[in-house]
Amino acid sequence: TMRTFPAALLLNSRTMLATGDLNLSSSDFERKLRDALAGRDPSSVEEEFVPNKEDQATEAWSAWLQRQGLSRLLRHDSRGALRSDGVTTKAARLEIQNFRLKGMADGQVDVDL
């Protein structure tokens, strides 16, 4: 299950799958991902989360993905929601418990709902 996954998995050179809060801005997501990869315990830091609406915009995520050399980010949370952000696609959010990822011949990753 997704609960046993690390903070993020690089599925191929262009797509990342991550777990966590879907409302995080791109900068907050990056900070939390860096902390998780460095082994810092996020529960040991008390902080108030205030969403940055501008940083949640499709353009902000597209720019973040480009800086990382990615074309797509899939995020899944513990409540069963899946969000997809892409360089050339508009953000999409679905309430879904189960989904399947499959590699395509052209190197893309397809999401089966």
TAFENWO-V424522 format. One line per field, one symbol per residue. phi: phi as a letter, one per 40 degrees, with the letter a starting at -180 (. if undefined). psi: psi as a letter, one per 40 degrees, with the letter a starting at -180 (. if undefined). Layout:
phi->???
psi->???
//
This chain:
phi->.cccccdabccacbbbbbbhccccccccccccccccccgcccccbcaccbccdccccdccccccccccgbbabbbbbccgbbbbbacbbccbbbcacbabbacbccgcbbbcc
psi->iddeiadihhdaeehihiiaheeiiddddddddddddeehhdeehhihhhhhddeeiddddddddddefieihhhhieefihhhiideiiiihihhdhihhihideeihihh.
//
